[in-house]
């Protein structure tokens, strides 16, 4: 919601006629005198609960080398089995492996064929938990 926008003053001064009653007049004058843009407010309703201890535990136990040049290294300190996916910021999958057996040693993902930029490394465990890590390729 744009504070002071009454939908009657498109490309007009917000204090011109017809009268703008969307906010009190002192607020309307302050908005007019302070900027040529109206502030925007956003109310969000969060329906999902916060992270559980199990989710926090999964997130804290995955280590990722960052930034990377030719090879990305990752390690799950307490072991990981599930799907590991590397995607670009548009969601295009660049690499994926189904890690059937739990591994706790360093794993490698080749990055030589990828351009420099930011990628998302996702870990989806067998119980459905997802951990995402931002990775920067130099």
Secondary structure, 3 states (H helix, E strand, C coil): CECCCCCCCCCCCCCCCCCCCCCCHHHHHHHHHHCCCCCECCCCCCCCCCCCHHHHHHHHCEEECCCECCEEEEEECCCEEEEEEEEECCCCEEEEEEEEEEECCCEEEECCCCCCEEEEEEEEECCCCEEEEEEEEC
